[in-house]
Amino acid sequence: MPTWEIYVNGRVQGVGFRYFVWKAATELGINGYVQNQWDGKVKIVAQAEEHTLHTFQIIVAQGNRYAFVKELKINKLDSAEKYNDFEIR
């Protein structure tokens, strides 16, 4: 199963962004997690079919009304553990 590691830069902490990501991932059937990073970024590990991940990328880039997404960095992982759901960490 394709797995993407996405780092989101911008105003994405303290604005409900992780919940926004969780909701979008859950609605799309994506497994993995979303987590705040010490440097102010948000890390997302998303596991789903490639076309679903592309849709998810578009939604994440838009952000919620309180967030400002400045940049997405996406790493396509060759191997990753299998996730059974999507969680906020």
TORDODO-15504 format. One line per field, with one value per residue: residue number from 1; residue in three letters; z, x, y of N, C-alpha, C in turn. Coordinates in nm, 4 decimals. Atoms other than C-alpha are relative to their C-alpha. Layout:
! TORDODO-15504
resi: [NUM	...]
resn: [ALA	...]
n_zz: [Z	...]
n_xx: [X	...]
n_yy: [Y	...]
ca_zz: [Z	...]
ca_xx: [X	...]
ca_yy: [Y	...]
c_zz: [Z	...]
c_xx: [X	...]
c_yy: [Y	...]
***
This chain:
! TORDODO-15504
resi: [1	2	3	4	5	6	7	8	9	10	11	12	13	14	15	16	17	18	19	20	21	22	23	24	25	26	27	28	29	30	31	32	33	34	35	36	37	38	39	40	41	42	43	44	45	46	47	48	49	50	51	52	53	54	55	56	57	58	59	60	61	62	63	64	65	66	67	68	69	70	71	72	73	74	75	76	77	78	79	80	81	82	83	84	85	86	87	88	89]
resn: [MET	PRO	THR	TRP	GLU	ILE	TYR	VAL	ASN	GLY	ARG	VAL	GLN	GLY	VAL	GLY	PHE	ARG	TYR	PHE	VAL	TRP	LYS	ALA	ALA	THR	GLU	LEU	GLY	ILE	ASN	GLY	TYR	VAL	GLN	ASN	GLN	TRP	ASP	GLY	LYS	VAL	LYS	ILE	VAL	ALA	GLN	ALA	GLU	GLU	HIS	THR	LEU	HIS	THR	PHE	GLN	ILE	ILE	VAL	ALA	GLN	GLY	ASN	ARG	TYR	ALA	PHE	VAL	LYS	GLU	LEU	LYS	ILE	ASN	LYS	LEU	ASP	SER	ALA	GLU	LYS	TYR	ASN	ASP	PHE	GLU	ILE	ARG]
n_zz: [0.0000	0.0021	-0.1248	0.0127	-0.1186	0.0419	-0.0984	0.0317	-0.0595	0.0015	-0.1282	-0.0033	-0.1369	-0.0854	0.0791	0.0346	0.1255	-0.0130	0.0070	0.1409	0.0741	-0.0440	0.0586	0.1438	0.0183	-0.0361	0.1057	0.1210	-0.0272	-0.0096	-0.1279	-0.0372	-0.1145	0.0106	-0.1241	-0.0060	-0.0113	-0.0888	0.0749	0.0438	0.1131	-0.0291	0.0762	0.0320	0.0690	0.0633	0.0721	0.0791	0.1422	0.0513	0.0387	-0.1244	-0.0606	0.0753	-0.0454	-0.1363	0.0109	0.0386	-0.1162	-0.1033	0.0463	-0.0202	-0.1434	-0.0509	0.0096	-0.0931	0.0338	0.1233	0.0457	0.0817	0.0791	-0.0253	0.0477	0.0040	0.0216	0.0240	-0.0731	0.0643	-0.0916	-0.1217	-0.0728	0.0461	-0.0936	0.0082	-0.0132	0.0024	-0.1348	-0.0355	-0.1038]
n_xx: [0.0848	-0.0804	-0.0052	-0.0652	-0.0339	0.0231	-0.0307	0.0762	-0.0598	0.0870	0.0717	0.0727	0.0127	0.0863	0.1114	0.0899	-0.0436	-0.0102	0.1367	0.0386	-0.0686	0.0599	0.1340	-0.0159	-0.0565	0.1031	0.1016	-0.0567	-0.0424	-0.1462	-0.0549	-0.1258	0.0104	-0.0417	-0.0724	-0.0761	-0.1451	-0.0601	-0.0382	0.1191	0.0622	0.0838	-0.0382	0.1093	-0.0309	0.1260	-0.0098	0.1213	-0.0283	-0.0671	0.0962	0.0574	-0.1029	-0.0034	0.1166	-0.0316	-0.1016	0.0695	0.0783	-0.0944	-0.0619	0.0969	0.0094	0.1289	0.0118	-0.0906	-0.1382	-0.0594	-0.0985	-0.1009	-0.0776	0.0093	-0.1106	0.0502	-0.0945	0.0665	-0.0774	-0.0106	0.0573	0.0540	0.0868	0.1376	0.0892	0.1370	0.0918	-0.0714	0.0071	-0.0698	-0.1001]
n_yy: [-0.1174	-0.1228	-0.0774	-0.1313	-0.0777	-0.1384	-0.1037	-0.1199	-0.1181	-0.1172	-0.0154	0.1265	0.0495	-0.0821	-0.0543	0.1095	0.0604	0.1460	0.0528	-0.0157	0.1058	0.1260	0.0099	0.0235	0.1343	0.0967	-0.0014	0.0591	0.1377	0.0029	0.0435	-0.0636	-0.0900	-0.1397	-0.0307	-0.1247	0.0130	-0.0999	-0.1195	-0.0723	0.0692	0.1153	0.1195	0.0913	0.1243	0.0365	0.1263	0.0250	0.0082	-0.1199	-0.1040	-0.0531	-0.0848	-0.1254	-0.0773	-0.0403	-0.1055	-0.1241	-0.0444	-0.0444	-0.1254	-0.1086	-0.0234	-0.0460	-0.1462	-0.0675	0.0347	-0.0506	0.0977	-0.0665	0.0954	0.1440	0.0824	0.1368	0.1094	0.1274	0.0999	0.1309	0.0980	-0.0607	0.0912	-0.0042	-0.0687	0.0504	-0.1128	-0.1272	-0.0566	-0.1239	0.0298]
ca_zz: [0.0000	-0.0936	0.2103	0.2088	0.4807	0.4543	0.6397	0.6521	0.7166	0.7990	1.0701	1.1418	1.5181	1.7684	1.4986	1.4833	1.1884	1.3216	1.3724	1.0200	0.8811	1.0875	0.9615	0.5968	0.6279	0.7984	0.5319	0.2550	0.4241	0.4782	0.7542	0.9449	1.1808	1.2198	1.4766	1.5776	1.5443	1.7737	1.4929	1.4362	1.1440	1.1323	1.0227	0.8480	0.7605	0.5155	0.3730	0.0921	-0.2824	-0.4862	-0.6265	-0.2746	-0.1487	-0.4287	-0.3283	0.0353	-0.0602	-0.2216	0.0855	0.3270	0.1161	0.1472	0.5260	0.7499	0.7878	1.0732	0.9271	0.6650	0.4772	0.3368	0.2110	0.1811	0.1591	0.0537	0.0868	-0.0689	0.1620	0.0157	0.3234	0.6252	0.8989	0.8208	0.9873	1.0646	1.1291	1.1381	1.4666	1.6128	1.8092]
ca_xx: [0.0000	0.1487	0.2564	0.3371	0.5133	0.3953	0.5443	0.3211	0.4761	0.2892	0.0404	-0.0694	-0.0366	-0.2953	-0.5583	-0.7409	-0.5343	-0.4675	-0.8408	-0.9041	-0.6478	-0.7928	-1.1447	-1.0337	-0.8283	-1.1125	-1.3623	-1.1260	-1.0441	-0.6770	-0.4791	-0.1843	-0.1450	-0.0985	0.1418	0.2765	0.6533	0.8846	0.9714	0.6112	0.5415	0.2861	0.3842	0.1348	0.1865	-0.0846	-0.1448	-0.3957	-0.4232	-0.2219	-0.5258	-0.6709	-0.3413	-0.3423	-0.6937	-0.5831	-0.2805	-0.5091	-0.7339	-0.4384	-0.2814	-0.6013	-0.6114	-0.8974	-1.0170	-0.7760	-0.4637	-0.2284	-0.0433	0.2761	0.4452	0.4019	0.6984	0.6073	0.8283	0.7008	0.8101	0.9360	0.8375	0.6296	0.4395	0.0773	-0.1751	-0.5316	-0.6852	-0.5956	-0.5073	-0.4042	-0.0821]
ca_yy: [0.0000	0.3395	0.5422	0.9126	1.1086	1.4688	1.7652	2.0712	2.4114	2.7325	2.8306	2.4740	2.4308	2.5536	2.6135	2.2769	2.1583	1.8071	1.7502	1.8827	1.6363	1.3497	1.4218	1.4381	1.1192	0.9334	1.0399	0.9245	0.5931	0.6789	0.5083	0.6548	0.9478	1.3236	1.4717	1.8136	1.8540	2.0499	2.2961	2.4107	2.1805	1.9017	1.5514	1.3263	0.9626	0.8605	0.5149	0.4560	0.4107	0.6621	0.8473	0.8847	1.0259	1.2844	1.3951	1.4104	1.6229	1.8820	1.8973	1.9265	2.2035	2.4088	2.3682	2.4712	2.8278	2.9074	2.7488	2.8853	2.6147	2.7598	2.4441	2.0668	1.8327	1.4809	1.1746	0.8544	0.5762	0.2485	0.0542	0.1412	-0.0322	-0.1136	0.1168	0.0083	0.3499	0.7188	0.8834	1.2149	1.1824]
c_zz: [0.0000	0.1327	-0.0244	0.1378	-0.0446	0.1157	-0.0453	0.0774	-0.0144	0.1377	0.0128	0.1398	0.0801	-0.0728	-0.0444	-0.1260	0.0089	-0.0063	-0.1434	-0.0853	0.0345	-0.0663	-0.1492	-0.0266	0.0281	-0.1090	-0.1285	0.0189	0.0048	0.1403	0.0251	0.1216	-0.0385	0.1356	-0.0113	0.0137	0.0847	-0.0722	-0.0553	-0.1204	0.0506	-0.0912	-0.0189	-0.0648	-0.0506	-0.0875	-0.0684	-0.1451	-0.0485	-0.0339	0.1224	0.0680	-0.0733	0.0394	0.1389	0.0004	-0.0331	0.1187	0.1086	-0.0380	0.0183	0.1474	0.0429	0.0022	0.0904	-0.0328	-0.1248	-0.0377	-0.0982	-0.0951	0.0431	-0.0535	0.0105	-0.0301	-0.0204	0.0601	-0.0737	0.0869	0.1261	0.0718	-0.0521	0.1093	-0.0229	0.0124	-0.0102	0.1360	0.0110	0.1127	0.0657]
c_xx: [0.0899	-0.0106	0.0783	0.0252	-0.0053	0.0352	-0.0671	0.0594	-0.0971	-0.0612	-0.0916	-0.0066	-0.0852	-0.1193	-0.0977	0.0392	0.0081	-0.1387	-0.0526	0.0597	-0.0610	-0.1359	0.0082	0.0503	-0.1050	-0.1067	0.0496	0.0451	0.1507	0.0399	0.1323	-0.0179	0.0411	0.0584	0.0691	0.1484	0.0546	0.0301	-0.1195	-0.0690	-0.0941	0.0442	-0.1234	0.0601	-0.1334	0.0194	-0.1335	0.0421	0.0542	-0.0984	-0.0663	0.0997	0.0123	-0.1164	0.0252	0.1009	-0.0652	-0.0771	0.0917	0.0619	-0.0931	-0.0119	-0.1407	-0.0002	0.0974	0.1474	0.0449	0.1111	0.0933	0.0677	-0.0307	0.1259	-0.0452	0.1137	-0.0822	0.0868	-0.0020	-0.0588	-0.0448	-0.0839	-0.1423	-0.0854	-0.1427	-0.1039	0.0817	-0.0162	0.0744	0.0960	0.0470]
c_yy: [0.1245	0.0766	0.1276	0.0574	0.1458	0.0931	0.1287	0.1166	0.1169	0.0190	-0.1214	-0.0630	0.0969	0.0590	-0.1098	-0.0752	-0.1526	-0.0646	0.0065	-0.1122	-0.1354	-0.0217	-0.0308	-0.1418	-0.1073	-0.0090	-0.0660	-0.1453	-0.0172	-0.0449	0.0713	0.0887	0.1423	0.0399	0.1355	-0.0320	0.1148	0.1307	0.0788	-0.0611	-0.1090	-0.1130	-0.0868	-0.1241	-0.0527	-0.1230	-0.0285	-0.0200	0.1345	0.1125	0.0634	0.0925	0.1335	0.0912	0.0569	0.1149	0.1345	0.0566	0.0561	0.1344	0.1192	0.0358	0.0362	0.1529	0.0763	-0.0234	0.0752	-0.0968	0.0689	-0.0978	-0.1430	-0.0660	-0.1443	-0.0966	-0.1263	-0.1094	-0.1331	-0.1095	0.0726	-0.1041	0.0149	0.0634	-0.0480	0.1099	0.1278	0.0649	0.1315	-0.0363	0.1276]
***
